Amino acid sequence: MQIEHGKDTYPLPPTHEVHLSGVPGFRATIDYAISAYVYKGKAAALLPVKQNNTVSTPFVYYPRSRPALGLPGPMTITTVYPGVLESADWTCFDTVMAAKSRGVKDIVAKLYIPASRVFCLSEPIPFHLTFASSAVSLAAFLPYVPAPSSYMGARRLTRIQVLRQSSVDVRNTTIAGTKTDIWRVLSIGEGSFRHACDGQEFMSFVGEIAVNPNTRIGGFKAGGLFIKDCIVLSMIPPDPTKSPFSELRCVVPIRLTTDPWSSDNTGAPFLQTEYSTPSTPEESHAGSHFSDYQEQV
């Protein structure tokens, strides 16, 4: 099933509601109902019914999808840089934290996630993370390293999250090359870290991101409404003026599915189009506001 919007055609979107308070604000709602119309003709003139009747029943529509591939096995931890044995099943995303103080060097953050970048909502998303630089720079970075899950109550300076951007563009226009859409970014998943190993010039962590169980659907596009998801690795110093390093943000586009991958095709049958493929970097960065996200404290 599909819908048309202007010259574009989209798969039928799921039941969904999103809103942004304030000015400018927006509210986008997708609802469905089945309606039966009864028309009273001349042959039924004696029946005790009104001239025309309509009976409607609302329903919730959640189209199902699953990854085309299963999650790979965990990466092998090693004390040799970059702390893991790289493989084709995992993709590395490099980001640089620029040094701001004398005597320290830039730190390279290497984030490894499964190469498919398609994950089931109900399954944890695995990742590996390595920070590489000189021993002096890594020592200066220690106050900002990821906190283990047992310290989740403390303020987390280095975090990895799944962020969801909901944008509405009712005019479909641009001003000075910038789209005029209204958008909202929310965190729908939080990662936990544990220390993996250290080397002379690197420190390595592993972990998982759990998606909020209240999240029922993946991303989609329907007309002027666009829902998309990304993994975002960030390091935000509490006082940027005193931090020896600049802020870090690494944005990786992903897609979320309703069902897990199955090796034996158990469960409900799926059409070929219902096996999700990852979004491209171009899809993610076009009109993306993930780097603007700041959690409300």
C-alpha positions in Angstrom: 0.0 0.0 0.0 1.2 3.5 -0.9 0.3 7.1 -0.7 1.0 9.9 -3.1 2.1 13.4 -2.2 2.7 15.7 -5.1 4.9 13.8 -7.6 6.2 11.5 -4.9 5.0 8.1 -3.8 5.6 6.6 -0.3 4.8 3.4 1.5 1.8 3.7 3.8 3.2 5.2 7.0 2.6 3.8 10.5 0.3 5.2 13.1 2.2 8.0 14.7 2.0 11.3 16.5 4.6 13.9 17.2 4.4 17.5 18.4 6.7 20.4 19.3 5.4 23.0 21.8 6.2 26.6 21.5 6.5 29.1 18.6 7.0 27.9 15.9 5.5 24.5 16.8 3.9 21.7 15.1 1.7 18.6 15.6 1.7 15.8 13.1 -0.7 12.9 13.5 -1.2 9.8 11.4 -4.5 7.9 12.1 -6.4 5.1 10.4 -10.0 4.0 10.4 -12.1 1.5 8.4 -15.5 3.0 7.4 -18.6 1.2 6.1 -21.2 3.4 4.3 -24.8 2.2 4.1 -27.1 3.9 1.5 -30.9 3.5 1.7 -32.4 3.0 -1.7 -36.1 3.0 -2.8 -36.3 -0.8 -2.3 -35.6 -0.4 1.4 -38.0 2.4 2.0 -39.8 0.5 4.8 -36.7 -0.4 6.7 -36.3 1.5 10.1 -33.0 3.0 9.2 -31.8 6.5 8.4 -31.3 7.6 4.8 -27.6 7.1 5.0 -25.4 5.4 7.8 -21.7 5.4 8.4 -19.9 3.1 10.8 -16.2 3.7 11.4 -13.7 1.7 13.5 -10.2 3.2 14.2 -7.2 0.9 14.1 -3.5 1.1 14.7 -1.2 0.3 11.8 2.4 -0.8 12.5 4.0 -2.2 9.3 6.5 -4.9 10.1 10.1 -5.1 8.9 13.3 -7.0 9.8 17.0 -6.7 9.0 18.3 -8.5 5.9 21.3 -9.7 8.0 21.8 -10.8 11.5 24.2 -9.1 14.0 27.9 -10.2 13.6 29.8 -11.8 16.4 31.7 -9.5 18.8 35.0 -8.1 17.7 38.1 -9.7 19.1 39.8 -7.6 21.8 43.6 -7.1 21.5 46.2 -5.1 23.2 47.5 -4.0 19.8 46.2 -0.7 18.3 43.3 -0.1 17.7 42.3 -2.5 20.5 40.2 -4.8 18.3 40.8 -7.0 15.3 39.0 -5.2 12.4 36.7 -7.2 10.2 34.4 -6.6 7.2 31.3 -7.2 9.5 32.0 -4.0 11.4 32.4 -0.5 10.1 34.6 2.1 11.7 33.7 5.8 12.0 36.5 8.1 12.9 36.1 11.5 14.6 38.8 13.9 15.9 38.6 15.7 19.2 40.8 18.8 18.6 43.3 19.6 21.3 43.0 23.1 22.9 45.9 23.1 25.3 49.6 23.1 24.9 51.3 19.8 25.5 48.4 17.6 24.4 47.5 16.2 20.9 44.3 15.6 19.1 42.4 12.4 20.1 41.0 10.2 17.4 37.7 8.4 18.4 37.1 5.2 16.5 33.5 4.0 16.7 32.8 0.5 15.4 29.2 -0.7 14.8 27.8 -3.6 12.7 28.3 -2.8 9.0 24.6 -3.4 8.1 23.5 -0.4 10.3 20.0 -2.0 10.6 18.9 -3.0 14.0 15.8 -4.5 15.7 14.0 -2.2 18.2 14.0 -4.9 20.8 17.6 -6.0 20.5 20.6 -4.1 22.0 22.9 -2.5 19.5 26.6 -3.5 20.1 29.5 -1.2 19.6 33.2 -0.9 20.2 35.0 2.4 20.9 38.7 3.3 20.9 40.3 6.6 21.8 43.8 7.0 20.3 46.5 9.6 21.0 49.7 10.2 23.0 49.9 8.9 26.5 49.9 12.5 27.9 46.7 13.3 25.9 44.9 10.2 27.1 45.8 11.0 30.7 44.3 14.5 30.2 41.2 12.9 28.8 40.6 10.6 31.8 38.1 12.9 33.5 35.9 12.6 30.4 36.1 8.9 29.6 32.9 6.9 29.4 31.5 6.0 32.8 30.6 2.3 33.4 27.0 1.4 33.8 27.3 1.2 37.6 27.9 5.0 37.6 25.0 5.9 35.3 23.6 8.1 38.1 26.6 10.5 37.7 26.7 13.1 34.9 27.9 11.4 31.7 30.3 13.5 29.7 30.9 10.9 27.0 27.7 9.3 25.8 26.4 7.2 22.9 22.7 7.4 22.1 20.1 6.7 19.5 18.6 10.0 18.5 15.4 10.4 16.5 14.7 13.5 14.4 11.1 14.4 13.5 10.8 17.1 10.9 7.8 18.7 9.3 8.0 20.7 6.1 4.6 21.8 5.0 5.9 24.4 2.5 8.7 22.3 0.9 10.7 25.5 0.2 14.2 26.8 1.0 15.5 30.2 2.0 19.1 31.0 1.2 19.8 27.3 0.6 18.3 26.2 4.0 15.1 24.2 4.2 12.3 25.8 6.2 11.3 22.6 8.0 10.4 22.5 11.7 12.1 19.8 13.6 12.5 18.0 17.0 15.2 15.7 18.2 14.7 13.2 21.0 16.8 10.5 22.6 15.2 7.1 22.2 18.2 4.9 23.3 21.1 5.1 25.7 24.3 3.2 25.6 26.3 1.6 28.5 30.1 1.2 28.5 32.6 -1.2 30.0 36.3 -0.9 29.8 37.9 -3.4 27.4 41.7 -2.9 27.3 44.5 -0.3 27.1 47.6 0.1 25.0 50.5 2.5 25.0 48.6 5.1 23.0 44.9 4.0 23.1 42.1 3.0 25.4 39.2 0.8 24.3 35.6 0.3 25.5 32.8 -2.0 24.5 29.1 -1.7 25.1 25.5 -1.8 24.0 22.7 0.7 23.2 19.2 -0.2 24.5 16.4 1.4 22.6 13.5 2.7 24.7 10.8 -0.1 24.8 8.1 2.5 24.2 9.5 3.0 20.7 7.2 1.0 18.4 8.2 2.1 14.9 11.3 2.8 12.8 12.0 5.8 10.6 9.9 6.7 7.6 9.0 9.5 5.2 5.5 10.5 4.2 4.9 13.8 2.4 6.2 16.6 4.5 6.8 14.4 7.6 10.3 12.7 7.9 11.3 10.5 10.8 15.0 9.4 10.9 17.3 7.8 13.4 21.1 8.1 14.1 23.6 6.8 16.6 25.4 9.8 18.1 28.6 9.6 20.0 29.3 12.7 22.0 31.7 14.2 24.5 30.5 17.5 25.9 32.8 19.2 28.5 30.9 20.7 31.5 33.0 23.9 31.1 34.3 24.2 27.5 36.6 27.1 28.5 38.6 24.8 30.8 38.5 21.6 28.8 41.8 20.6 27.0 39.7 19.2 24.2 36.9 20.5 21.9 33.5 18.9 21.9 33.1 15.6 20.1 30.1 14.5 18.0 30.0 11.5 15.6 26.7 10.9 13.8 26.0 7.6 12.1 22.7 7.0 10.3 20.9 3.8 11.1 17.5 2.1 10.5 15.3 0.4 13.1 13.0 -2.5 12.4 10.1 -4.0 14.3 11.3 -7.6 14.1 14.6 -9.3 14.6 16.5 -11.2 11.9 15.7 -14.9 11.7 18.0 -17.5 10.2 15.3 -20.1 9.8 12.5 -17.8 8.5 10.4 -18.4 11.6 7.5 -16.1 12.3 5.3 -14.2 9.9 6.4 -14.2 6.3 8.0 -11.0 4.9 8.0 -9.5 1.5 11.4 -8.7 0.0 10.6 -4.9 0.3 10.1 -5.4 4.1 13.8 -6.2 4.7 15.4 -2.9 5.7 18.5 -1.5 4.1 20.6 1.2 5.9 20.2 4.9 5.1 23.1 6.5 3.3 25.2 9.3 4.8 23.6 11.7 2.3 20.1 10.8 3.6 21.2 11.4 7.2 23.0 14.7 6.7 20.5 16.3 4.4 18.5 18.6 6.7 20.0 16.8 9.8 19.8 18.5 13.2 21.4 15.7 15.3 24.5 17.8 16.0 22.2 20.5 17.5 20.7 18.1 20.1 21.3 19.2 23.7 19.6 17.2 26.5 17.4 19.2 28.8 18.8 19.2 32.3 
